[in-house]
Amino acid sequence: MEERVVPDDIAACMILKKSLTILRDIYVRLPFCYRLAKRASFEAERAEALFCQKIGELYPETRRSKTLKYDIRNKLLRWDVEDE
């Protein structure tokens, strides 16, 4: 199991994803806010895709791993090292 520290600008993508997911859950409970919930959900998916793209560029060895675990509080990225 390897772990690396994620830079702040990349970590911001995952924080944005978490925030948008919470916002989506709030919008779903409100009447007439389906469109806003849908938009928040799409933006959360984009933020997660951007995070994965930037992590792949920064740490190419993570692309071979099947599982990535990100600790949002400590800004640590962990993945299993697979034998080739």
N, C-alpha and C positions, 0 to 999 in steps of 0.2 A: 504494500500500500504506500503510494507516494503522496506527498502533499506539498502544495505550493501556496504562497500568499498571492491573492488577486489584487491588482492595482485598483485604486479608488474609482477611476473612470469606468472600468469594466464592472466593478461591483455595483456601480450606480444603475446599470441595466437591470440587475437582479432585484435591487431595491424598488425600482420602478415597476417591475413585473409584480412584485408582492403587493405594492400599493394599489395597482390597477385591479388586481384580483379582489382585494378587499372592497374597492369601490364598486366593482361589478356585483359583488354579493349584496351590497347596500341597494344598488339600483334595482336589482331583481325584486326586492321586497316592496319597492315603491310602485304605486300605480302609474301607468303611462310612461314608464322609464325604460321600456324594453330596448328602444333604439340606443339609449345611452349605455345600457348594460352590454349590448352587443358591441358597441364601439370600444368600450373599456376592455372587453375580452379580446378583441382583435389586437389592440395596442399591447396588451400583456403578452400575447403570443409573439408579436414582433420584437418586443424587448427581450424575450427569452431566446429567440432565434439570433438576435444581434449579440447577446451574451455568448452563446455557443460558438458563433462565428469568430468573435474576438478571442475567446479562449483557445480555439483551434489554431489561430494565427500565432498567438503568444506561446502556447505550449503544444507543438505538433504531436508530441508523444501521447497526448490524450485522445487523439483520433482513433487509435487502435483499441482503446478501452471501451468496454461495454457499459460500465457504470461510472458515472461521475457524481460525486456527492459534494455539494457546496454548503459550507457553514456560513450563513449570512451574518452572524454576529462577529465571528472572528476573521471573516474574509479569507477562509481557507478552502481550497479546492483539493479534494482527495479522489484518487482513482486507483484501481487495481492494476498492477503490472502483470501483463500476460507473458508467459514464456513462448518464444517463437519456435 
